[in-house]
Amino acid sequence: MAAERRTADILDAAVHVREAARSATSGAAGVDRVLAALSEVMEYDHASLARWDPLRRSHTTLAGSYPDDATAYIETRLHHDPVFAVLRSPDRGGLWLGDVPRQLLAASPGFQKVLRPLGIEDGVAQCLFAADGRYVGMLNVSTRRPLRAPGPARAVVVLLTEALAAAVDAPAGSAPEALAAAGRGADARRLDTWRPGGLSPRELQVLAELTAGRTNREIAGRLYITPRTVGTHIEHILAKLGLPNRAAAAAWAAARGVEPSR
């Protein structure tokens, strides 16, 4: 019965996390409340929720309790860590520290230089994706103690990913997302009106990547979406602009000064 009550407590706490995430999404409360509620799902020593900035190609911590050097690593270097390439798949339900192969941990600056000095023994990193496939940010949770019964908590982290993604996602049409989508050639003051052919911000971002001659797989890697999603965006771009192929789309964009973010 104790195990059943523990699972019930975790599920009840998950409801509170979802409520906190909805409040953060609507602007009624801060993201810090989400992390506070998450502590009832699983005990942790450090945690953070960070938003991905597609313009600067870095993370911005919205709420967190990691030391400054660890926060700086999450924001500016984690997405280059070899572990990130494993956990960023939209199909992965979080990467728990105990599941990371030893050889990968040995090659990870994030673990060797950031987590290990903190005495971290367990935790999870979860990439967050919006409903349209955009990578919008990530959850990091770390503990100095091995989790005694992580089973229910693992399932809850997976179930909460959509709510957490909505909480960290930048508002539609916000300046960072729009500027990244339009490319460096667009004037920030014109972003609200610079939507040729009715292209969405994501379609503008993909269009900018085409000017660099990148393949669908390369674009997917830069934008943290799947190659299939890239292909769908390109189909929509060609249809909306009335262009025959991706080369024509790239030429059209280049002629208007659209360039991908670096």
Secondary structure, 3 states (H helix, E strand, C coil): CHHHHHHHHHHHHHHHHHHHHHHHHHCCCCCHHHHHHHCCCCCCCEEEEEEEECCCCEEEEEEECCCHHHHHHHHHCHHHCHHHHHHCCCCCCCEEHHHCCHHHHHCCHHHHHHHHHHCCCEEEEEEEECCCCCEEEEEEEEECCCCCCCHHHHHHHHHHHHHHHHHHCCCCCCHHHHHHHHCCCCCHHHCCCCCHHHCCHHHHHHHHHHCCCCCHHHHHHHHCCCHHHHHHHHHHHHHHHCCCCHHHHHHHHHHCCCCCCC
